[in-house]
Structure formats: C-alpha cells, structure tokens
Amino acid sequence: MFIHLLLEVMVPLFFYVILGYTFNKKFKLHLSTLTTLLVYLFLPVAVFMKMYSSPLSGKVAGSILLFLIIQYALMSFVSLIACRIRGIEPSMRGAFANSIALNNSGNLGLPVNALVFKNDPFAMSIGVLIVLFQNIMTFTVGIYNAEATVKMKEAIIKMLKLPILYSVVLGFILQLSHVELSDGIVSVFDPITAAFAPFALITLGAQLAESGNDIDWANLGLSNFLRLIGAPLLAYGIILIFGFEGVIAKALFIGSAFPSSRNSALLSFKGPHASFAAQTVISSTIISSVTIPIVIQLSDILF
C-alpha cells in the first residue's frame, strides 16, 4: 500500500511542484499572473464543480459535520496557544493557523480514501464531506487568516470580492436543488476543474523558487508536528467521545492526517509570509509519505 500511495499520489504531486520550481528558475515566470489565474479562474470553477457534483452523506452527515467543526475549532485553539508560547508575530499567526487547521483532503485525501477503502461509496461520501467542509473553512476563515495584517472589516471586504465564496454558495444551492447543468457548461468547466490541481501545484513550485533560503526551522517543524501528529491524536480523542466505529471512525481518523493544504499557501501568495506557507505545504507533504501509511495501519488496529 505504501508503494501504491507513493506512486499514484505523491510522485505526481511532487512532479508538478518540481516542474513549477524548475520553470520559474529557468524562465522567470510572472508569479502574479499565475496567482491571478488561480484565484479568479481555476479556484472558483473547481470549487463550484466540486460543490455541485459531490453527494452529501446521509444519516451521519450531521454528526460528522459536528465532529469536523469541533476538530477545526480545537486545532485553531492549539494554533493560538502555540503562537503565544512561541512568540510568533501577529502577522504570521494566520498563516500558521492555516498550515495546521487546513489539510489536503482533496487531491491527496480522496485518492487515499479510495485506495484504503477500495472505492467504498460510504467511505467516499465521508471523504467528500471532509473536502466540502475544508473548502468552506478555507475560503471563509482561511481567507481571513491569510489577511491577518489588515483589520477585520478590510479582510471581510477582501473576502467578499473573491469569486470563490460565491462559487461555494452557488454550487451548494444548485446541488441541493438538483439543478442539472447543461452539457455545454459542463464541457467548458470540466477541463478547467481537471487542470486545477496540476496548475495549483506548478504555481506552488514557482512560489518556492522565489522563497529563497530563509527558512524558519522551529516554526516549520512545529507546524508539521501539529499537522501530521497532533491532528490525528486530537481526532482520535474526539472519535472516542462521539463513539464512532468502523468505517466512519477509520475515515475520520485517516482524514485528519493529511499534510497542509496547498490552498493555505495559495491564499498567502500575496502576503508577507508566502514563503512560510509554501514551505509548510511541501515539507509536510514530504513527511506525510511516511506518517500517512502509519496512520492507516493504526486505523486498522484502533478501530
């Protein structure tokens, strides 16, 4: 399973990152153009299609959603405590919070879910629900965190100007209303959605090429520890309190163990801590190639 995970998920992911890094070093890409395309084209379309096409879990959706809310709130609280203990500057606290509270439940989480549970529809519905929740938090609280250097009013105004928020709302409304998109719209949106993950990873690699050698090893290490080890431990405790068992418990436990979300880095691309955000994504993803298989094995033992 480890080799399967490495070849099918991790290798393609790092290929696109390295591609972006190499191209920027060689051709000096215009990073502002790449991020503009991501924020105003690829992200809104991809998020809309994900919201529109993803089925919600049935009877257990409410309890799973409550679990996710509690987990996110506790991870954010842990981030706040860690920032105060470490004396992390206020402008960086939002980027730090995003790095541990937002995970890569989409382009890494769903493939792992399909691999572990052999494409079981029930397990996949839990994975999709996690993705939906993470998307909502990313493009609401995550955006505010990324704008930590401005006042709340200014951050809210910036959030409201982003098309992603309206993509989330519109996708949900159409999905819940069972409105079918025309074949023409789908044929236009599907290629953009399919290209989103590679384009985002290439942009992330390009960002890394401009991040220089300024690495805050202490905060980077703490972020990785809390994201890859602290989050599963916290999830395990919440799972016990809720009394989840079987597939639900395993899917939620494994779903808590993924590395920092690439979207957390995308949100910070134009901020003062873009380098830190990009470094947390890459470093946590590399380390997760070891920690995720361990968490998967633990899920079989614990549940």
C-alpha positions as CSV (number, residue, x, y, z in Angstrom):
1,M,0.0,0.0,0.0
2,F,2.9,2.3,0.8
3,I,4.4,1.9,-2.7
4,H,1.0,2.2,-4.3
5,L,0.3,5.5,-2.4
6,L,3.8,6.8,-3.3
7,L,3.5,6.1,-7.0
8,E,-0.1,7.1,-7.6
9,V,-0.4,10.1,-5.4
10,M,2.9,11.5,-4.0
11,V,5.1,11.2,-7.2
12,P,2.7,13.1,-9.5
13,L,2.2,15.7,-6.8
14,F,5.9,16.4,-6.5
15,F,6.4,16.2,-10.2
16,Y,4.2,19.2,-10.7
17,V,5.8,21.1,-7.9
18,I,9.3,20.4,-9.2
19,L,8.1,21.4,-12.7
20,G,6.9,24.8,-11.4
21,Y,10.1,25.3,-9.5
22,T,12.3,24.5,-12.5
23,F,10.3,26.6,-14.9
24,N,10.5,29.6,-12.7
25,K,14.2,29.2,-12.1
26,K,14.8,28.8,-15.9
27,F,12.3,31.2,-17.4
28,K,11.4,33.6,-14.6
29,L,7.7,33.2,-14.6
30,H,5.4,36.1,-13.7
31,L,4.1,34.8,-10.4
32,S,1.4,37.5,-10.1
33,T,-0.2,36.3,-13.3
34,L,-0.2,32.7,-12.2
35,T,-1.9,33.6,-8.9
36,T,-4.4,35.8,-10.6
37,L,-5.5,32.9,-12.8
38,L,-5.7,30.6,-9.8
39,V,-7.8,33.0,-7.7
40,Y,-10.1,34.3,-10.4
41,L,-10.4,31.3,-12.8
42,F,-9.2,27.9,-11.6
43,L,-10.2,28.0,-8.0
44,P,-13.8,29.4,-8.5
45,V,-14.6,26.9,-11.3
46,A,-13.0,23.9,-9.5
47,V,-14.7,24.7,-6.2
48,F,-18.1,25.3,-7.9
49,M,-17.9,21.9,-9.7
50,K,-16.8,20.1,-6.5
51,M,-19.7,21.6,-4.5
52,Y,-22.2,20.9,-7.3
53,S,-21.2,17.3,-8.0
54,S,-20.4,16.0,-4.6
55,P,-23.2,13.9,-2.8
56,L,-23.7,14.7,0.9
57,S,-23.6,11.8,3.4
58,G,-27.0,10.6,4.7
59,K,-27.9,9.9,8.3
60,V,-24.5,10.5,9.7
61,A,-23.8,13.8,8.0
62,G,-24.9,15.9,11.0
63,S,-22.7,14.1,13.5
64,I,-19.7,14.1,11.1
65,L,-20.2,17.8,10.4
66,L,-20.2,18.5,14.2
67,F,-17.1,16.4,14.5
68,L,-15.3,18.5,11.9
69,I,-16.4,21.8,13.4
70,I,-15.1,20.7,16.8
71,Q,-11.8,19.4,15.3
72,Y,-11.3,22.6,13.4
73,A,-12.0,24.8,16.4
74,L,-9.6,22.8,18.6
75,M,-6.9,22.9,16.0
76,S,-7.3,26.7,15.7
77,F,-7.1,26.9,19.5
78,V,-4.0,24.8,19.6
79,S,-2.5,27.1,17.0
80,L,-3.3,30.2,19.1
81,I,-1.7,28.7,22.2
82,A,1.4,27.6,20.2
83,C,1.8,31.1,18.6
84,R,1.6,32.7,22.1
85,I,4.1,30.3,23.6
86,R,6.5,30.7,20.6
87,G,6.0,34.4,20.5
88,I,5.1,34.3,16.8
89,E,4.4,37.7,15.4
90,P,0.7,38.6,14.8
91,S,1.1,39.0,11.1
92,M,2.2,35.3,10.8
93,R,-0.3,33.8,13.1
94,G,-3.0,33.5,10.4
95,A,-0.6,31.6,8.1
96,F,0.5,29.4,10.9
97,A,-3.2,28.6,11.8
98,N,-4.0,27.8,8.2
99,S,-1.0,25.5,8.0
100,I,-2.3,23.2,10.8
101,A,-6.1,23.6,10.6
102,L,-6.4,23.2,6.8
103,N,-5.3,19.9,5.3
104,N,-5.0,18.4,1.8
105,S,-8.2,16.5,1.9
106,G,-8.9,16.9,-1.8
107,N,-6.2,15.9,-4.2
108,L,-4.5,13.8,-1.6
109,G,-7.2,12.8,0.8
110,L,-9.8,11.4,-1.7
111,P,-7.3,9.2,-3.6
112,V,-6.0,7.8,-0.3
113,N,-9.7,7.2,0.8
114,A,-10.4,5.4,-2.5
115,L,-7.2,3.3,-2.1
116,V,-7.7,2.4,1.5
117,F,-11.5,1.6,1.3
118,K,-11.4,0.2,-2.2
119,N,-13.8,2.8,-3.6
120,D,-16.4,2.1,-1.0
121,P,-19.3,4.7,-1.6
122,F,-20.0,5.2,2.1
123,A,-16.3,5.8,2.9
124,M,-16.0,8.1,-0.1
125,S,-19.1,10.1,1.0
126,I,-17.3,10.8,4.3
127,G,-14.2,11.9,2.4
128,V,-16.3,14.2,0.2
129,L,-17.9,15.7,3.3
130,I,-14.5,16.4,4.7
131,V,-13.5,18.1,1.5
132,L,-16.6,20.2,1.4
133,F,-16.1,21.3,5.0
134,Q,-12.4,22.1,4.4
135,N,-13.3,24.1,1.2
136,I,-15.8,26.2,3.2
137,M,-13.4,26.9,6.0
138,T,-10.6,27.6,3.6
139,F,-12.5,30.2,1.7
140,T,-14.0,31.9,4.7
141,V,-11.9,31.6,7.9
142,G,-8.8,30.7,5.9
143,I,-9.1,33.9,3.8
144,Y,-9.4,36.0,6.9
145,N,-6.4,34.3,8.5
146,A,-4.4,35.0,5.3
147,E,-5.3,38.7,5.6
148,A,-4.1,38.9,9.2
149,T,-2.2,42.1,8.6
150,V,-5.4,44.1,8.0
151,K,-8.3,44.9,10.1
152,M,-11.3,42.6,10.2
153,K,-13.5,45.0,8.2
154,E,-10.9,45.2,5.5
155,A,-10.4,41.4,5.5
156,I,-14.2,40.9,5.2
157,I,-14.3,43.3,2.2
158,K,-11.5,41.4,0.5
159,M,-13.3,38.1,1.2
160,L,-16.5,39.4,-0.4
161,K,-14.6,40.4,-3.5
162,L,-13.3,36.9,-4.1
163,P,-15.3,34.8,-6.6
164,I,-14.6,31.6,-4.7
165,L,-17.1,32.4,-2.0
166,Y,-19.9,32.8,-4.5
167,S,-18.8,29.6,-6.2
168,V,-19.3,27.7,-2.9
169,V,-22.7,29.2,-2.3
170,L,-23.9,28.7,-5.9
171,G,-22.6,25.1,-6.1
172,F,-24.4,24.2,-2.8
173,I,-27.6,25.8,-4.0
174,L,-27.6,24.0,-7.4
175,Q,-26.6,20.7,-5.7
176,L,-29.3,20.8,-3.1
177,S,-31.9,22.0,-5.7
178,H,-30.9,19.1,-8.0
179,V,-30.5,21.5,-10.9
180,E,-28.7,20.0,-13.9
181,L,-26.1,21.9,-15.7
182,S,-26.2,21.9,-19.5
183,D,-23.7,19.8,-21.4
184,G,-22.2,22.9,-22.8
185,I,-21.4,24.4,-19.4
186,V,-20.0,21.1,-18.1
187,S,-17.8,20.7,-21.2
188,V,-16.3,24.2,-20.5
189,F,-15.9,23.8,-16.8
190,D,-14.7,20.2,-16.6
191,P,-11.3,20.8,-18.3
192,I,-10.6,23.8,-16.0
193,T,-11.5,21.7,-13.0
194,A,-9.2,18.9,-14.2
195,A,-6.4,21.3,-14.7
196,F,-6.8,23.0,-11.3
197,A,-4.6,20.6,-9.2
198,P,-1.7,20.5,-11.7
199,F,-1.8,24.3,-12.2
200,A,-2.0,25.0,-8.5
201,L,1.0,22.7,-7.8
202,I,3.0,24.2,-10.6
203,T,2.3,27.7,-9.1
204,L,3.3,26.4,-5.7
205,G,6.6,25.2,-7.1
206,A,7.1,28.6,-8.8
207,Q,6.5,30.3,-5.4
208,L,9.1,28.0,-3.8
209,A,11.6,29.1,-6.4
210,E,11.2,32.7,-5.1
211,S,11.1,31.9,-1.4
212,G,14.9,32.0,-1.1
213,N,16.8,30.2,1.7
214,D,15.1,32.0,4.6
215,I,13.5,29.0,6.5
216,D,12.1,29.3,10.0
217,W,13.0,25.8,11.0
218,A,11.5,26.0,14.5
219,N,8.1,27.2,13.4
220,L,8.1,25.0,10.3
221,G,8.9,21.9,12.5
222,L,6.2,22.9,15.0
223,S,3.6,23.3,12.2
224,N,4.5,19.9,10.7
225,F,4.3,18.2,14.1
226,L,0.9,19.7,14.9
227,R,-0.5,19.0,11.4
228,L,0.8,15.4,11.0
229,I,0.9,14.1,14.5
230,G,-1.1,16.4,16.7
231,A,-4.2,16.4,14.4
232,P,-4.6,12.6,14.3
233,L,-4.1,12.4,18.1
234,L,-6.8,15.0,18.6
235,A,-9.1,13.3,16.1
236,Y,-8.7,10.0,17.9
237,G,-9.9,11.6,21.2
238,I,-12.9,13.2,19.5
239,I,-13.8,9.9,17.8
240,L,-13.8,8.2,21.1
241,I,-16.1,10.8,22.6
242,F,-18.5,10.6,19.7
243,G,-18.4,6.8,19.8
244,F,-17.7,6.4,16.1
245,E,-16.8,2.9,15.0
246,G,-15.9,1.0,11.9
247,V,-15.6,2.8,8.5
248,I,-16.7,6.2,10.0
249,A,-14.0,6.1,12.7
250,K,-11.3,5.0,10.2
251,A,-12.3,7.5,7.5
252,L,-12.3,10.4,10.0
253,F,-9.0,9.3,11.7
254,I,-7.2,8.9,8.3
255,G,-8.8,12.1,7.1
256,S,-7.2,14.1,9.9
257,A,-3.7,13.0,9.0
258,F,-3.1,14.7,5.7
259,P,-0.5,17.4,5.2
260,S,-1.1,21.2,5.0
261,S,-3.5,22.2,2.2
262,R,-2.0,23.7,-0.9
263,N,-4.8,26.2,-0.8
264,S,-3.4,27.6,2.5
265,A,-0.3,28.5,0.5
266,L,-2.3,29.9,-2.4
267,L,-4.2,32.2,0.0
268,S,-0.9,33.6,1.3
269,F,0.8,34.0,-2.0
270,K,0.5,37.8,-1.9
271,G,1.0,38.1,1.8
272,P,4.2,38.8,3.9
273,H,4.6,35.1,4.8
274,A,4.1,33.4,1.4
275,S,7.4,31.6,1.7
276,F,6.5,30.0,5.1
277,A,3.1,28.9,3.8
278,A,4.6,27.3,0.7
279,Q,7.4,25.6,2.8
280,T,4.8,24.1,5.2
281,V,2.9,22.6,2.3
282,I,6.0,21.0,0.7
283,S,7.7,19.8,3.9
284,S,4.5,18.4,5.4
285,T,3.7,16.6,2.2
286,I,7.1,15.0,2.1
287,I,6.9,13.9,5.7
288,S,3.4,12.6,5.2
289,S,4.6,10.0,2.8
290,V,5.9,8.3,6.0
291,T,3.2,9.3,8.5
292,I,0.1,8.6,6.4
293,P,0.9,4.9,6.0
294,I,1.5,4.7,9.7
295,V,-1.9,6.3,10.5
296,I,-3.6,3.9,8.0
297,Q,-2.1,0.9,9.8
298,L,-3.1,2.4,13.2
299,S,-6.7,2.8,12.0
300,D,-6.9,-0.9,11.5
301,I,-5.6,-1.6,15.0
302,L,-7.6,1.1,16.8
303,F,-10.9,0.6,15.0
